[in-house]
Amino acid sequence: MSEPEHVLDWLQHWYASQCDGEWEHEWGVTIGTLDNPGWTVRISLEETDLEDREYPRQQVTRGEHDWVMAWTSEKTFQIACGPGNLTEALTLFRAWTSEAGAGAGV
C-alpha cells in the first residue's frame, strides 16, 4: 500500500492543475503569518471548478495556539489557524475539494 500524498505536495499539484497560462496571472494561493501567532491562507477559487461552492465558516478552538478557522467568501477559500495547525487547515481544503467530485481534486 502506498503512503498517502502529503497535503503540501497535494496543494502543489492542485495549484499546478489550475495553471493554464491565464489563471496564475490573476489568481493563486497566498500563505502568510499572523502576529498572534498563526497562519493565514487564501486560495482563489475564481475560474476553477470550485468557484460557486460554499464552505460555511467553521472554527475549532482547542487552546490559545491550537485552533483552525476556515470559510469561503468572494470565491476564495480562507484559512486562519494557530502556528501548529497549517497542515490540519490545508487538509480541510483538500477534503472539501474531494467532496466536490470529479475535476475538483487532483
N, CA, C and O atoms as a GROMACS GRO file, in nm:
protein
  424
    1MET      N    1   0.085  -0.119   0.000
    1MET     CA    2   0.000   0.000   0.000
    1MET      C    3   0.089   0.124   0.000
    1MET      O    4   0.181   0.134   0.081
    2SER      N    5   0.062   0.216  -0.088
    2SER     CA    6   0.147   0.335  -0.096
    2SER      C    7   0.108   0.435   0.013
    2SER      O    8  -0.006   0.438   0.061
    3GLU      N    9   0.205   0.517   0.050
    3GLU     CA   10   0.183   0.619   0.152
    3GLU      C   11   0.097   0.730   0.094
    3GLU      O   12   0.116   0.769  -0.021
    4PRO      N   13   0.001   0.783   0.173
    4PRO     CA   14  -0.082   0.893   0.120
    4PRO      C   15   0.003   1.015   0.088
    4PRO      O   16   0.103   1.043   0.155
    5GLU      N   17  -0.037   1.087  -0.013
    5GLU     CA   18   0.034   1.207  -0.054
    5GLU      C   19   0.022   1.314   0.055
    5GLU      O   20  -0.087   1.342   0.104
    6HIS      N   21   0.134   1.372   0.091
    6HIS     CA   22   0.135   1.480   0.192
    6HIS      C   23   0.053   1.597   0.138
    6HIS      O   24   0.053   1.624   0.018
    7VAL      N   25  -0.017   1.665   0.227
    7VAL     CA   26  -0.109   1.771   0.186
    7VAL      C   27  -0.038   1.885   0.112
    7VAL      O   28  -0.097   1.945   0.023
    8LEU      N   29   0.086   1.915   0.147
    8LEU     CA   30   0.157   2.022   0.075
    8LEU      C   31   0.189   1.977  -0.068
    8LEU      O   32   0.177   2.056  -0.162
    9ASP      N   33   0.229   1.852  -0.085
    9ASP     CA   34   0.250   1.800  -0.220
    9ASP      C   35   0.120   1.806  -0.299
    9ASP      O   36   0.118   1.843  -0.416
   10TRP      N   37   0.009   1.768  -0.232
   10TRP     CA   38  -0.121   1.772  -0.298
   10TRP      C   39  -0.156   1.915  -0.339
   10TRP      O   40  -0.203   1.937  -0.451
   11LEU      N   41  -0.133   2.012  -0.250
   11LEU     CA   42  -0.164   2.152  -0.281
   11LEU      C   43  -0.082   2.200  -0.401
   11LEU      O   44  -0.134   2.272  -0.486
   12GLN      N   45   0.043   2.161  -0.407
   12GLN     CA   46   0.127   2.199  -0.522
   12GLN      C   47   0.067   2.144  -0.651
   12GLN      O   48   0.064   2.213  -0.752
   13HIS      N   49   0.020   2.019  -0.648
   13HIS     CA   50  -0.041   1.960  -0.767
   13HIS      C   51  -0.173   2.029  -0.802
   13HIS      O   52  -0.202   2.053  -0.919
   14TRP      N   53  -0.253   2.061  -0.698
   14TRP     CA   54  -0.379   2.130  -0.722
   14TRP      C   55  -0.352   2.264  -0.790
   14TRP      O   56  -0.415   2.298  -0.890
   15TYR      N   57  -0.257   2.340  -0.734
   15TYR     CA   58  -0.221   2.470  -0.792
   15TYR      C   59  -0.176   2.454  -0.938
   15TYR      O   60  -0.223   2.526  -1.026
   16ALA      N   61  -0.086   2.361  -0.961
   16ALA     CA   62  -0.035   2.340  -1.098
   16ALA      C   63  -0.148   2.302  -1.194
   16ALA      O   64  -0.146   2.342  -1.310
   17SER      N   65  -0.246   2.226  -1.144
   17SER     CA   66  -0.356   2.185  -1.232
   17SER      C   67  -0.447   2.302  -1.268
   17SER      O   68  -0.520   2.295  -1.367
   18GLN      N   69  -0.445   2.410  -1.190
   18GLN     CA   70  -0.525   2.529  -1.221
   18GLN      C   71  -0.454   2.619  -1.322
   18GLN      O   72  -0.519   2.694  -1.395
   19CYS      N   73  -0.322   2.612  -1.325
   19CYS     CA   74  -0.242   2.700  -1.412
   19CYS      C   75  -0.265   2.662  -1.558
   19CYS      O   76  -0.237   2.550  -1.600
   20ASP      N   77  -0.317   2.757  -1.633
   20ASP     CA   78  -0.348   2.732  -1.773
   20ASP      C   79  -0.292   2.840  -1.865
   20ASP      O   80  -0.334   2.853  -1.980
   21GLY      N   81  -0.198   2.917  -1.814
   21GLY     CA   82  -0.143   3.026  -1.892
   21GLY      C   83  -0.211   3.158  -1.863
   21GLY      O   84  -0.159   3.264  -1.899
   22GLU      N   85  -0.328   3.154  -1.798
   22GLU     CA   86  -0.401   3.275  -1.764
   22GLU      C   87  -0.434   3.282  -1.615
   22GLU      O   88  -0.412   3.385  -1.552
   23TRP      N   89  -0.487   3.172  -1.559
   23TRP     CA   90  -0.532   3.171  -1.419
   23TRP      C   91  -0.425   3.221  -1.324
   23TRP      O   92  -0.452   3.304  -1.238
   24GLU      N   93  -0.304   3.173  -1.340
   24GLU     CA   94  -0.196   3.206  -1.247
   24GLU      C   95  -0.154   3.353  -1.253
   24GLU      O   96  -0.086   3.401  -1.162
   25HIS      N   97  -0.192   3.423  -1.358
   25HIS     CA   98  -0.159   3.566  -1.367
   25HIS      C   99  -0.254   3.652  -1.284
   25HIS      O  100  -0.219   3.762  -1.243
   26GLU      N  101  -0.374   3.599  -1.260
   26GLU     CA  102  -0.476   3.676  -1.191
   26GLU      C  103  -0.505   3.620  -1.051
   26GLU      O  104  -0.536   3.697  -0.960
   27TRP      N  105  -0.496   3.489  -1.033
   27TRP     CA  106  -0.538   3.421  -0.911
   27TRP      C  107  -0.423   3.341  -0.853
   27TRP      O  108  -0.313   3.340  -0.909
   28GLY      N  109  -0.448   3.272  -0.742
   28GLY     CA  110  -0.342   3.189  -0.686
   28GLY      C  111  -0.366   3.152  -0.541
   28GLY      O  112  -0.479   3.155  -0.491
   29VAL      N  113  -0.257   3.118  -0.474
   29VAL     CA  114  -0.258   3.075  -0.334
   29VAL      C  115  -0.162   3.166  -0.259
   29VAL      O  116  -0.048   3.188  -0.302
   30THR      N  117  -0.207   3.219  -0.146
   30THR     CA  118  -0.123   3.305  -0.063
   30THR      C  119  -0.119   3.247   0.078
   30THR      O  120  -0.223   3.222   0.138
   31ILE      N  121   0.001   3.226   0.130
   31ILE     CA  122   0.019   3.180   0.267
   31ILE      C  123   0.097   3.288   0.341
   31ILE      O  124   0.205   3.329   0.297
   32GLY      N  125   0.043   3.331   0.453
   32GLY     CA  126   0.108   3.436   0.532
   32GLY      C  127   0.104   3.399   0.680
   32GLY      O  128   0.056   3.292   0.718
   33THR      N  129   0.153   3.490   0.761
   33THR     CA  130   0.155   3.466   0.905
   33THR      C  131   0.073   3.570   0.978
   33THR      O  132   0.051   3.681   0.929
   34LEU      N  133   0.028   3.532   1.097
   34LEU     CA  134  -0.045   3.621   1.187
   34LEU      C  135   0.046   3.654   1.305
   34LEU      O  136   0.139   3.580   1.335
   35ASP      N  137   0.018   3.764   1.371
   35ASP     CA  138   0.103   3.804   1.484
   35ASP      C  139   0.054   3.751   1.618
   35ASP      O  140   0.105   3.792   1.722
   36ASN      N  141  -0.044   3.661   1.618
   36ASN     CA  142  -0.096   3.616   1.747
   36ASN      C  143  -0.047   3.480   1.797
   36ASN      O  144  -0.109   3.442   1.896
   37PRO      N  145   0.041   3.403   1.757
   37PRO     CA  146   0.089   3.380   1.620
   37PRO      C  147  -0.001   3.281   1.547
   37PRO      O  148  -0.088   3.218   1.607
   38GLY      N  149   0.021   3.269   1.419
   38GLY     CA  150  -0.057   3.176   1.339
   38GLY      C  151  -0.034   3.195   1.190
   38GLY      O  152   0.058   3.265   1.148
   39TRP      N  153  -0.119   3.132   1.113
   39TRP     CA  154  -0.110   3.133   0.968
   39TRP      C  155  -0.239   3.186   0.906
   39TRP      O  156  -0.347   3.175   0.964
   40THR      N  157  -0.227   3.244   0.788
   40THR     CA  158  -0.342   3.277   0.704
   40THR      C  159  -0.317   3.214   0.567
   40THR      O  160  -0.204   3.209   0.519
   41VAL      N  161  -0.424   3.167   0.506
   41VAL     CA  162  -0.415   3.110   0.372
   41VAL      C  163  -0.535   3.162   0.294
   41VAL      O  164  -0.648   3.160   0.342
   42ARG      N  165  -0.508   3.207   0.173
   42ARG     CA  166  -0.613   3.249   0.080
   42ARG      C  167  -0.592   3.173  -0.049
   42ARG      O  168  -0.487   3.184  -0.113
   43ILE      N  169  -0.693   3.094  -0.087
   43ILE     CA  170  -0.684   3.013  -0.208
   43ILE      C  171  -0.794   3.060  -0.302
   43ILE      O  172  -0.913   3.042  -0.275
   44SER      N  173  -0.755   3.121  -0.412
   44SER     CA  174  -0.852   3.173  -0.507
   44SER      C  175  -0.924   3.058  -0.576
   44SER      O  176  -0.862   2.964  -0.627
   45LEU      N  177  -1.056   3.066  -0.578
   45LEU     CA  178  -1.139   2.967  -0.646
   45LEU      C  179  -1.192   3.020  -0.778
   45LEU      O  180  -1.258   2.948  -0.853
   46GLU      N  181  -1.165   3.147  -0.806
   46GLU     CA  182  -1.210   3.212  -0.929
   46GLU      C  183  -1.163   3.131  -1.049
   46GLU      O  184  -1.046   3.093  -1.059
   47GLU      N  185  -1.256   3.106  -1.142
   47GLU     CA  186  -1.228   3.033  -1.265
   47GLU      C  187  -1.176   2.892  -1.240
   47GLU      O  188  -1.098   2.839  -1.320
   48THR      N  189  -1.220   2.830  -1.129
   48THR     CA  190  -1.193   2.688  -1.103
   48THR      C  191  -1.327   2.617  -1.092
   48THR      O  192  -1.432   2.682  -1.090
   49ASP      N  193  -1.324   2.484  -1.086
   49ASP     CA  194  -1.447   2.407  -1.068
   49ASP      C  195  -1.514   2.433  -0.934
   49ASP      O  196  -1.628   2.393  -0.912
   50LEU      N  197  -1.444   2.501  -0.843
   50LEU     CA  198  -1.493   2.523  -0.708
   50LEU      C  199  -1.551   2.662  -0.685
   50LEU      O  200  -1.599   2.691  -0.575
   51GLU      N  201  -1.547   2.748  -0.785
   51GLU     CA  202  -1.579   2.889  -0.762
   51GLU      C  203  -1.720   2.915  -0.710
   51GLU      O  204  -1.743   3.016  -0.644
   52ASP      N  205  -1.815   2.828  -0.737
   52ASP     CA  206  -1.952   2.850  -0.692
   52ASP      C  207  -1.988   2.770  -0.567
   52ASP      O  208  -2.103   2.774  -0.522
   53ARG      N  209  -1.892   2.699  -0.511
   53ARG     CA  210  -1.919   2.620  -0.390
   53ARG      C  211  -1.896   2.703  -0.265
   53ARG      O  212  -1.809   2.790  -0.261
   54GLU      N  213  -1.975   2.674  -0.164
   54GLU     CA  214  -1.963   2.745  -0.037
   54GLU      C  215  -1.906   2.651   0.069
   54GLU      O  216  -1.932   2.531   0.069
   55TYR      N  217  -1.828   2.707   0.157
   55TYR     CA  218  -1.779   2.637   0.276
   55TYR      C  219  -1.815   2.727   0.393
   55TYR      O  220  -1.746   2.826   0.418
   56PRO      N  221  -1.923   2.694   0.466
   56PRO     CA  222  -1.964   2.779   0.577
   56PRO      C  223  -1.852   2.790   0.681
   56PRO      O  224  -1.777   2.695   0.702
   57ARG      N  225  -1.844   2.905   0.745
   57ARG     CA  226  -1.739   2.929   0.845
   57ARG      C  227  -1.744   2.820   0.951
   57ARG      O  228  -1.847   2.794   1.013
   58GLN      N  229  -1.628   2.758   0.971
   58GLN     CA  230  -1.612   2.656   1.074
   58GLN      C  231  -1.492   2.692   1.159
   58GLN      O  232  -1.390   2.737   1.108
   59GLN      N  233  -1.506   2.672   1.288
   59GLN     CA  234  -1.396   2.705   1.378
   59GLN      C  235  -1.384   2.596   1.484
   59GLN      O  236  -1.483   2.551   1.541
   60VAL      N  237  -1.260   2.554   1.506
   60VAL     CA  238  -1.228   2.460   1.612
   60VAL      C  239  -1.122   2.528   1.698
   60VAL      O  240  -1.016   2.567   1.648
   61THR      N  241  -1.150   2.542   1.827
   61THR     CA  242  -1.053   2.602   1.919
   61THR      C  243  -1.025   2.502   2.030
   61THR      O  244  -1.113   2.467   2.108
   62ARG      N  245  -0.900   2.457   2.035
   62ARG     CA  246  -0.859   2.363   2.138
   62ARG      C  247  -0.768   2.429   2.242
   62ARG      O  248  -0.747   2.374   2.350
   63GLY      N  249  -0.716   2.545   2.210
   63GLY     CA  250  -0.628   2.616   2.300
   63GLY      C  251  -0.584   2.748   2.239
   63GLY      O  252  -0.620   2.779   2.125
   64GLU      N  253  -0.507   2.824   2.313
   64GLU     CA  254  -0.463   2.956   2.268
   64GLU      C  255  -0.388   2.951   2.135
   64GLU      O  256  -0.406   3.039   2.050
   65HIS      N  257  -0.305   2.849   2.116
   65HIS     CA  258  -0.227   2.836   1.992
   65HIS      C  259  -0.267   2.714   1.911
   65HIS      O  260  -0.194   2.673   1.820
   66ASP      N  261  -0.382   2.655   1.942
   66ASP     CA  262  -0.427   2.532   1.876
   66ASP      C  263  -0.570   2.555   1.827
   66ASP      O  264  -0.667   2.522   1.896
   67TRP      N  265  -0.583   2.612   1.708
   67TRP     CA  266  -0.713   2.647   1.654
   67TRP      C  267  -0.710   2.654   1.503
   67TRP      O  268  -0.605   2.675   1.442
   68VAL      N  269  -0.826   2.636   1.443
   68VAL     CA  270  -0.841   2.643   1.297
   68VAL      C  271  -0.975   2.707   1.265
   68VAL      O  272  -1.077   2.673   1.325
   69MET      N  273  -0.974   2.799   1.171
   69MET     CA  274  -1.095   2.860   1.120
   69MET      C  275  -1.086   2.856   0.967
   69MET      O  276  -0.982   2.890   0.910
   70ALA      N  277  -1.194   2.814   0.902
   70ALA     CA  278  -1.195   2.808   0.755
   70ALA      C  279  -1.333   2.846   0.704
   70ALA      O  280  -1.434   2.817   0.768
   71TRP      N  281  -1.337   2.910   0.586
   71TRP     CA  282  -1.462   2.954   0.524
   71TRP      C  283  -1.435   2.998   0.381
   71TRP      O  284  -1.320   3.017   0.342
   72THR      N  285  -1.541   3.013   0.305
   72THR     CA  286  -1.529   3.074   0.172
   72THR      C  287  -1.598   3.208   0.174
   72THR      O  288  -1.700   3.228   0.241
   73SER      N  289  -1.541   3.301   0.100
   73SER     CA  290  -1.606   3.429   0.074
   73SER      C  291  -1.543   3.487  -0.051
   73SER      O  292  -1.422   3.477  -0.073
   74GLU      N  293  -1.627   3.549  -0.132
   74GLU     CA  294  -1.582   3.613  -0.256
   74GLU      C  295  -1.495   3.521  -0.341
   74GLU      O  296  -1.389   3.560  -0.389
   75LYS      N  297  -1.543   3.397  -0.359
   75LYS     CA  298  -1.475   3.297  -0.442
   75LYS      C  299  -1.331   3.270  -0.396
   75LYS      O  300  -1.241   3.248  -0.476
   76THR      N  301  -1.314   3.272  -0.264
   76THR     CA  302  -1.184   3.244  -0.203
   76THR      C  303  -1.204   3.153  -0.084
   76THR      O  304  -1.291   3.177   0.000
   77PHE      N  305  -1.122   3.047  -0.075
   77PHE     CA  306  -1.121   2.962   0.043
   77PHE      C  307  -1.023   3.028   0.139
   77PHE      O  308  -0.906   3.048   0.104
   78GLN      N  309  -1.070   3.060   0.258
   78GLN     CA  310  -0.987   3.133   0.353
   78GLN      C  311  -0.962   3.050   0.477
   78GLN      O  312  -1.050   2.978   0.525
   79ILE      N  313  -0.841   3.060   0.529
   79ILE     CA  314  -0.800   2.986   0.647
   79ILE      C  315  -0.726   3.081   0.740
   79ILE      O  316  -0.646   3.164   0.696
   80ALA      N  317  -0.754   3.068   0.868
   80ALA     CA  318  -0.673   3.128   0.973
   80ALA      C  319  -0.654   3.017   1.075
   80ALA      O  320  -0.749   2.946   1.108
   81CYS      N  321  -0.533   3.002   1.126
   81CYS     CA  322  -0.509   2.891   1.219
   81CYS      C  323  -0.389   2.919   1.307
   81CYS      O  324  -0.310   3.010   1.282
   82GLY      N  325  -0.377   2.839   1.411
   82GLY     CA  326  -0.265   2.851   1.503
   82GLY      C  327  -0.134   2.811   1.438
   82GLY      O  328  -0.134   2.758   1.327
   83PRO      N  329  -0.022   2.838   1.505
   83PRO     CA  330   0.110   2.815   1.446
   83PRO      C  331   0.140   2.669   1.414
   83PRO      O  332   0.225   2.642   1.329
   84GLY      N  333   0.074   2.575   1.479
   84GLY     CA  334   0.098   2.434   1.451
   84GLY      C  335  -0.014   2.366   1.377
   84GLY      O  336  -0.020   2.243   1.372
   85ASN      N  337  -0.105   2.444   1.318
   85ASN     CA  338  -0.226   2.388   1.256
   85ASN      C  339  -0.233   2.404   1.105
   85ASN      O  340  -0.339   2.380   1.046
   86LEU      N  341  -0.125   2.443   1.041
   86LEU     CA  342  -0.130   2.466   0.896
   86LEU      C  343  -0.163   2.339   0.820
   86LEU      O  344  -0.246   2.342   0.728
   87THR      N  345  -0.102   2.227   0.854
   87THR     CA  346  -0.131   2.101   0.785
   87THR      C  347  -0.277   2.062   0.803
   87THR      O  348  -0.343   2.022   0.707
   88GLU      N  349  -0.327   2.074   0.925
   88GLU     CA  350  -0.468   2.044   0.953
   88GLU      C  351  -0.559   2.132   0.869
   88GLU      O  352  -0.658   2.084   0.812
   89ALA      N  353  -0.528   2.260   0.861
   89ALA     CA  354  -0.611   2.354   0.786
   89ALA      C  355  -0.610   2.324   0.636
   89ALA      O  356  -0.714   2.327   0.572
   90LEU      N  357  -0.493   2.295   0.581
   90LEU     CA  358  -0.484   2.262   0.439
   90LEU      C  359  -0.556   2.131   0.409
   90LEU      O  360  -0.611   2.112   0.300
   91THR      N  361  -0.556   2.040   0.507
   91THR     CA  362  -0.628   1.914   0.491
   91THR      C  363  -0.778   1.938   0.481
   91THR      O  364  -0.847   1.864   0.410
   92LEU      N  365  -0.831   2.040   0.550
   92LEU     CA  366  -0.972   2.076   0.536
   92LEU      C  367  -1.003   2.117   0.392
   92LEU      O  368  -1.104   2.077   0.336
   93PHE      N  369  -0.914   2.198   0.333
   93PHE     CA  370  -0.933   2.240   0.194
   93PHE      C  371  -0.929   2.119   0.102
   93PHE      O  372  -1.012   2.105   0.013
   94ARG      N  373  -0.833   2.031   0.124
   94ARG     CA  374  -0.821   1.910   0.041
   94ARG      C  375  -0.948   1.826   0.051
   94ARG      O  376  -0.998   1.780  -0.051
   95ALA      N  377  -0.999   1.803   0.171
   95ALA     CA  378  -1.120   1.724   0.189
   95ALA      C  379  -1.239   1.790   0.120
   95ALA      O  380  -1.320   1.723   0.057
   96TRP      N  381  -1.249   1.922   0.132
   96TRP     CA  382  -1.358   1.996   0.069
   96TRP      C  383  -1.353   1.983  -0.083
   96TRP      O  384  -1.457   1.968  -0.147
   97THR      N  385  -1.234   1.989  -0.141
   97THR     CA  386  -1.224   1.976  -0.287
   97THR      C  387  -1.264   1.837  -0.331
   97THR      O  388  -1.325   1.821  -0.437
   98SER      N  389  -1.231   1.736  -0.252
   98SER     CA  390  -1.266   1.598  -0.292
   98SER      C  391  -1.416   1.576  -0.283
   98SER      O  392  -1.469   1.492  -0.356
   99GLU      N  393  -1.486   1.648  -0.196
   99GLU     CA  394  -1.631   1.640  -0.186
   99GLU      C  395  -1.699   1.698  -0.310
   99GLU      O  396  -1.813   1.666  -0.341
  100ALA      N  397  -1.626   1.784  -0.380
  100ALA     CA  398  -1.684   1.850  -0.497
  100ALA      C  399  -1.701   1.756  -0.615
  100ALA      O  400  -1.774   1.786  -0.709
  101GLY      N  401  -1.633   1.642  -0.610
  101GLY     CA  402  -1.648   1.546  -0.718
  101GLY      C  403  -1.537   1.556  -0.820
  101GLY      O  404  -1.436   1.624  -0.800
  102ALA      N  405  -1.557   1.489  -0.929
  102ALA     CA  406  -1.455   1.478  -1.034
  102ALA      C  407  -1.415   1.615  -1.086
  102ALA      O  408  -1.498   1.703  -1.104
  103GLY      N  409  -1.287   1.630  -1.110
  103GLY     CA  410  -1.235   1.753  -1.169
  103GLY      C  411  -1.191   1.856  -1.068
  103GLY      O  412  -1.111   1.944  -1.101
  104ALA      N  413  -1.241   1.848  -0.945
  104ALA     CA  414  -1.204   1.948  -0.845
  104ALA      C  415  -1.078   1.910  -0.773
  104ALA      O  416  -0.996   1.997  -0.742
  105GLY      N  417  -1.060   1.784  -0.745
  105GLY     CA  418  -0.941   1.738  -0.675
  105GLY      C  419  -0.834   1.696  -0.772
  105GLY      O  420  -0.854   1.700  -0.893
  106VAL      N  421  -0.722   1.656  -0.720
  106VAL     CA  422  -0.613   1.610  -0.804
  106VAL      C  423  -0.583   1.468  -0.767
  106VAL      O  424  -0.494   1.406  -0.825
   0.00000   0.00000   0.00000
